[in-house]
């Protein structure tokens, strides 16, 4: 009975922690995107030197492109670096914890 509770507790933690971390990373990424999009778009606005409707959309698109590029880079790093070391170690740890 105690082992089943312990196993369920570890499974719950192993499920909630990655979800919470994902939500936090998405929130931080969106905040950085909004900031970067405005920062990158301001010089463009001065260069164009014309205020036209829809410039906020351009700022949003620039921010979205930055996020997509960052996700591609982080994905490549995760596949190459983390998969070999950390994920293998985590799999072994979880395998040993549940047995």
Buried (B, 14 or more C-beta within 10 A) or exposed (E): EEEEEEEEEEEEEBEEEEEEEEEEEEEEBEEBBBEBBBEBBEEEBEEEEEEEEEBEEBBBEBBEBBBEEBEEEEEEEEEEEEEEEEEEEEEEEEEEEEE
